[in-house]
Amino acid sequence: MKTLLRDLRDFFVSLKLTVALLVFGMLLVFAATLDQTNLGIWGIQQKWFRTFIVWQEVRGISLPIFPGGYFIGGLLLLNLLAAHIARFKFTWRKAGIFLTHLGLILLLVGELLSGLWQEDFHLRLNEGDTKNYAESYRDNEVALTDITDPQFDDVVTIPEALLERHASVQHPKLPFRVVAKAYYPNSLLQMRGPASPPSLATTGLGLEVVAAPQPMTYKTNEANLPSTYVELVAPDASPGTFLLSTGLVAPQRFDYGGRSWKITLRPKRIYEPFSLTLVKFSHDRYAGTDIPKNFSSRIKLTTPDGRDDREVLVYMNNPLRYAGLTFYQAGFENNDRTTILQVVRNPSWLLPYVACAMMTVGLVAQFGIHLVAFVQKRRAKLSVPAVA
């Protein structure tokens, strides 16, 4: 037992393990960079870095091909901690090294927490528009809205993951069951013709439009168009099967059980207890050229209780941080009348800054300690009188 524990200790504190993990990390970055043309930035993050094992499909079979970022980073973190516990003894002469390594550990932990907790959304606002929600870049949801009361909308959402599994969902607020008949992560919408195959839809726009599955795209200048067929099943007079797609802008309406409903497939939303209004979007250029000089959005932030009612200027490298969210100026469209804000929720956003500051201070301190020691030795040598 003692031999096994000693072997484990020697393995985790080994400098060879450190070098091997650094080499694997460089290979991981190189392979992920090559694969970026196939999967895009978000795709390679999920496949290569935010996983323990990288899987590759070969002839329909998923095979493990490389250790993932979590595996390499986790081992590197254990290696660093074990080395400190087993080898390093804290002294003031090594305070800089200790602080630098502590900053590196915090940086690794911060990246892990960012991968687990960070959420990215976007918020599109036309001048004068007010919204209290942002929409996801990648995730979608089916939204069923009870619009019977003109003063209040009661919304039930079904996440994309359940649609992919062709799940059957019965929500307490719904008088019918929602069954996902088919789900296409990317599709092409076409008008139905005489030669079109029978449609899965039995009502709504699906009687006129058909969704054809397409391979997913990861190019930066292209977007996927998810579509799904969902059946609303009720004990009597079922509403039918609808074709839903993010390419169908307007929700579809129907009546059931004496109430009015809307149904649509839309990007996943996060609602917040405050609202943002775009007062003005500015796209300034250098005089006499088309070279961009400034992108900025003047936003009015308001809360229902009136505690916050102020204007904020959001521009490059000057985001708005509020209620755990960060709003960055990300883009524009519609002839400079629409702003696009990137909305990030990352509870660990401060850790990388603290880690980098600790490593900087540690390196400067360690250099200063060695410099002072060198100067003192130099002076001591110079103060010794020469022997005749």
C-alpha positions in Angstrom: 0.0 0.0 0.0 2.8 2.4 0.9 4.5 1.6 -2.4 1.4 2.3 -4.3 0.9 5.7 -2.6 4.5 6.6 -3.2 4.2 5.7 -6.9 1.1 7.8 -7.1 2.9 10.7 -5.4 5.9 10.4 -7.7 3.6 10.3 -10.8 1.7 13.5 -9.9 4.7 15.5 -8.8 6.8 14.4 -11.8 8.3 17.1 -14.0 8.0 14.7 -16.9 4.3 14.7 -16.4 4.3 18.5 -16.6 6.2 18.5 -19.8 4.0 15.8 -21.3 0.8 17.7 -20.4 2.2 20.9 -21.9 3.0 19.0 -25.2 -0.5 17.4 -25.2 -1.9 20.9 -24.6 -0.1 22.3 -27.7 -1.2 19.4 -29.8 -4.8 19.9 -28.6 -4.7 23.6 -29.6 -3.2 22.6 -33.0 -5.7 19.9 -33.8 -8.6 22.1 -32.6 -7.4 25.0 -34.9 -7.4 22.6 -37.9 -10.9 21.4 -37.0 -12.3 24.9 -36.6 -13.1 25.0 -40.3 -15.5 22.1 -39.8 -17.1 23.0 -36.5 -16.6 26.7 -35.9 -15.4 28.3 -32.7 -18.2 27.2 -30.4 -18.1 23.7 -31.8 -14.4 23.1 -31.2 -14.8 24.5 -27.7 -17.3 21.9 -26.9 -15.6 19.0 -28.8 -11.9 19.7 -27.9 -11.6 21.9 -24.8 -14.7 21.6 -22.6 -14.7 17.8 -22.5 -12.6 15.0 -20.8 -12.3 12.9 -24.0 -12.4 14.0 -27.6 -14.7 11.8 -29.6 -14.6 11.4 -33.4 -17.2 9.6 -35.5 -15.6 7.1 -37.9 -18.0 5.3 -40.2 -20.9 5.9 -37.9 -19.0 4.8 -34.7 -17.8 7.3 -32.1 -14.2 6.6 -31.1 -12.1 8.4 -28.4 -9.1 10.0 -30.2 -7.5 12.4 -27.8 -7.6 13.7 -24.2 -9.8 16.8 -23.9 -9.1 20.1 -22.3 -10.7 19.3 -19.0 -8.6 16.1 -18.7 -5.3 17.9 -19.6 -6.1 21.0 -17.6 -7.3 18.9 -14.6 -4.1 16.8 -14.6 -2.0 19.9 -14.9 -3.8 21.4 -11.9 -3.2 18.3 -9.8 0.4 18.2 -10.9 1.0 21.8 -9.9 -0.8 21.3 -6.5 1.1 18.0 -5.8 4.4 19.6 -6.7 3.8 22.5 -4.2 2.7 20.2 -1.4 5.6 17.7 -1.9 8.5 19.9 -2.9 8.0 23.5 -2.2 8.6 25.0 1.2 7.4 28.5 1.6 10.2 31.1 2.3 10.3 34.8 1.7 12.9 34.2 -1.0 10.4 32.1 -2.9 7.3 34.3 -2.2 7.2 35.5 -5.8 7.3 31.9 -7.2 4.6 30.9 -4.8 2.4 33.8 -5.8 2.9 33.2 -9.5 2.0 29.5 -9.2 -1.1 30.4 -7.1 -2.2 32.8 -9.9 -1.7 30.0 -12.4 -3.9 27.7 -10.3 -6.5 30.3 -10.0 -6.4 30.9 -13.8 -7.0 27.2 -14.5 -9.9 27.1 -12.0 -11.4 30.2 -13.5 -11.4 28.7 -17.0 -13.1 25.6 -15.6 -15.8 27.6 -13.9 -16.3 29.8 -17.1 -16.8 26.6 -19.1 -19.4 25.4 -16.7 -21.2 28.6 -15.8 -20.8 31.0 -18.7 -23.9 31.7 -20.9 -23.9 33.8 -24.0 -27.0 35.6 -25.5 -27.6 38.5 -27.8 -30.0 41.4 -27.6 -31.3 43.2 -30.8 -32.8 46.6 -30.3 -34.2 49.1 -32.9 -34.0 52.7 -31.9 -36.9 53.3 -29.5 -37.4 49.6 -28.8 -37.7 48.3 -25.2 -36.9 44.7 -24.2 -36.5 42.8 -20.9 -35.0 39.6 -22.4 -32.1 38.4 -24.4 -31.9 35.5 -26.9 -29.5 32.6 -27.1 -27.1 32.3 -30.0 -27.4 28.5 -30.3 -30.2 27.1 -28.2 -33.9 27.2 -29.2 -37.2 26.4 -27.6 -40.9 25.9 -28.5 -43.0 28.6 -26.9 -46.7 28.0 -26.3 -48.5 31.2 -25.3 -52.0 31.6 -23.8 -53.1 35.0 -25.3 -56.7 34.8 -24.1 -56.2 37.7 -21.6 -55.2 40.8 -23.6 -53.3 42.2 -20.6 -51.2 39.1 -19.8 -49.4 36.3 -21.7 -48.9 33.0 -20.0 -45.9 31.3 -21.7 -44.8 27.6 -21.5 -41.5 26.8 -23.2 -40.1 23.4 -24.2 -36.3 23.2 -24.6 -34.6 22.0 -27.7 -33.1 18.9 -26.0 -36.5 17.4 -25.6 -37.4 18.0 -29.2 -34.2 16.2 -30.3 -35.2 13.2 -28.3 -38.7 13.2 -29.8 -40.1 13.5 -26.2 -43.7 13.8 -25.1 -44.3 16.7 -22.7 -47.4 17.3 -20.5 -47.1 20.6 -18.7 -49.6 21.4 -15.9 -50.6 24.7 -17.6 -51.3 23.0 -21.0 -54.6 21.3 -21.7 -52.9 19.1 -24.3 -49.7 17.0 -24.6 -46.8 18.2 -26.8 -45.2 15.4 -28.9 -42.1 16.1 -31.0 -42.5 14.1 -34.2 -39.3 15.3 -35.9 -36.5 17.8 -35.3 -34.0 19.1 -37.8 -31.0 21.2 -36.5 -30.8 22.7 -39.9 -33.4 22.7 -42.6 -34.5 24.3 -45.9 -38.0 25.8 -46.0 -39.8 25.4 -49.4 -43.3 26.0 -50.7 -45.2 22.7 -51.2 -45.8 21.7 -54.8 -47.7 18.9 -56.6 -44.7 16.7 -56.4 -44.0 17.3 -52.7 -44.2 14.3 -50.4 -47.0 14.1 -47.8 -46.5 16.5 -44.9 -46.2 15.6 -41.3 -48.2 18.8 -40.5 -52.0 18.6 -40.4 -52.7 22.3 -39.7 -51.1 25.8 -39.9 -48.3 26.8 -42.2 -47.1 23.3 -42.6 -49.9 22.7 -45.1 -48.2 25.2 -47.4 -44.5 24.9 -46.4 -42.3 21.9 -46.1 -39.0 21.6 -44.1 -36.2 19.5 -45.7 -33.4 18.5 -43.4 -29.9 19.9 -44.3 -26.4 19.2 -43.0 -25.4 21.6 -40.2 -23.2 24.5 -41.2 -20.4 25.9 -39.0 -19.3 28.8 -41.4 -19.2 32.2 -39.8 -21.2 33.7 -42.7 -24.0 31.1 -42.6 -26.6 30.2 -40.0 -28.5 27.0 -39.3 -32.3 27.1 -39.6 -33.8 24.6 -37.1 -37.3 23.2 -37.7 -39.5 20.8 -35.9 -42.9 19.1 -36.3 -44.9 18.9 -33.0 -48.2 17.3 -32.4 -50.6 18.7 -29.8 -52.5 15.7 -28.4 -55.7 16.1 -26.4 -58.4 13.8 -25.2 -60.8 15.2 -27.8 -60.5 17.4 -30.9 -56.7 17.6 -30.9 -55.3 20.9 -32.4 -53.2 18.9 -34.8 -49.5 18.8 -35.9 -47.7 22.0 -36.6 -44.5 22.8 -38.6 -42.4 25.2 -36.5 -39.2 26.9 -37.6 -37.0 29.8 -36.7 -37.4 30.8 -40.4 -41.1 31.3 -39.8 -41.1 34.8 -38.1 -44.8 35.1 -37.1 -46.2 32.7 -34.5 -49.1 30.5 -35.5 -52.4 30.9 -33.8 -55.1 28.4 -32.9 -58.0 28.0 -30.5 -58.5 25.1 -28.0 -60.6 24.6 -24.9 -62.2 28.0 -25.2 -58.8 29.8 -25.1 -56.6 31.4 -27.7 -53.0 30.2 -28.2 -49.8 31.0 -30.1 -47.1 28.5 -30.9 -43.6 29.1 -32.4 -40.0 27.9 -32.4 -37.7 30.7 -31.3 -34.2 31.2 -29.8 -34.1 30.5 -26.1 -34.8 33.6 -24.0 -33.7 34.8 -20.6 -36.0 37.3 -18.9 -34.6 39.9 -16.4 -36.3 42.1 -13.9 -35.3 45.2 -15.8 -35.7 46.6 -19.3 -33.4 48.3 -21.8 -34.4 50.9 -24.4 -32.2 51.9 -27.3 -32.1 55.7 -27.3 -29.6 56.1 -30.1 -27.1 54.0 -32.0 -24.0 55.8 -33.4 -21.8 54.5 -36.1 -19.1 57.2 -36.6 -16.5 57.1 -39.4 -13.3 58.9 -40.0 -13.9 62.0 -42.1 -13.7 61.4 -45.8 -13.5 57.6 -45.4 -15.6 54.5 -44.7 -13.2 53.4 -41.9 -15.2 52.8 -38.7 -14.3 55.2 -35.8 -16.8 54.4 -33.2 -19.8 52.0 -32.5 -21.9 53.0 -29.5 -25.4 52.5 -28.1 -27.0 54.9 -25.7 -29.2 52.7 -23.6 -31.9 53.6 -21.0 -32.0 51.1 -18.1 -35.2 51.0 -16.1 -36.6 48.8 -13.3 -40.2 48.3 -12.4 -39.7 49.6 -8.9 -38.1 52.8 -10.2 -34.8 52.3 -8.3 -32.9 52.5 -11.6 -33.8 54.9 -14.3 -30.7 56.1 -16.1 -28.9 56.2 -19.5 -25.7 54.3 -20.2 -23.3 54.6 -23.1 -22.1 51.1 -24.3 -19.2 51.1 -26.7 -16.2 48.9 -27.6 -14.3 47.9 -24.4 -16.8 49.8 -22.3 -19.6 47.3 -21.5 -22.5 47.7 -19.2 -22.4 45.4 -16.1 -25.7 45.0 -14.3 -27.4 42.3 -12.3 -24.8 39.7 -13.0 -24.9 40.3 -16.8 -22.4 42.1 -19.0 -23.6 43.8 -22.2 -21.0 44.3 -24.9 -21.3 46.3 -28.1 -21.2 43.5 -30.7 -22.6 44.7 -34.0 -25.3 46.5 -35.9 -27.6 46.1 -38.8 -30.6 47.6 -40.6 -28.7 50.6 -41.9 -27.4 51.6 -38.4 -30.9 51.6 -36.9 -30.5 48.4 -35.0 -27.8 47.6 -32.4 -26.7 44.1 -31.4 -25.5 43.6 -27.9 -23.7 40.5 -26.7 -25.1 39.5 -23.3 -22.8 37.3 -21.1 -23.6 35.8 -17.7 -20.3 34.6 -16.1 -20.2 34.5 -12.3 -16.4 33.8 -12.5 -15.5 36.7 -14.9 -13.3 38.4 -12.3 -11.0 35.3 -11.7 -8.8 35.6 -14.8 -8.1 39.3 -14.0 -7.2 38.4 -10.4 -5.0 35.5 -11.6 -3.1 37.6 -14.1 -2.5 40.3 -11.5 -1.2 37.7 -9.0 1.2 36.2 -11.6 2.4 39.7 -12.6 3.1 40.7 -9.0 4.7 37.3 -8.3 7.1 37.6 -11.3 8.0 41.2 -10.5 8.5 40.3 -6.8 10.7 37.3 -7.6 12.8 39.3 -10.0 13.1 42.0 -7.5 14.2 39.6 -4.8 16.9 38.1 -7.0 18.0 41.6 -8.1 18.4 42.8 -4.6 20.3 39.7 -3.6 22.6 40.1 -6.6 23.3 43.8 -5.8 24.1 43.0 -2.2 26.6 40.3 -3.2 28.1 42.7 -5.7 28.5 45.4 -3.1 30.0 42.9 -0.6 32.6 41.8 -3.1 33.5 45.4 -4.0 33.8 46.3 -0.3 36.5 43.6 0.4 39.9 45.3 0.3 42.3 44.0 -2.3 45.2 41.8 -1.0 48.7 43.2 -1.9 
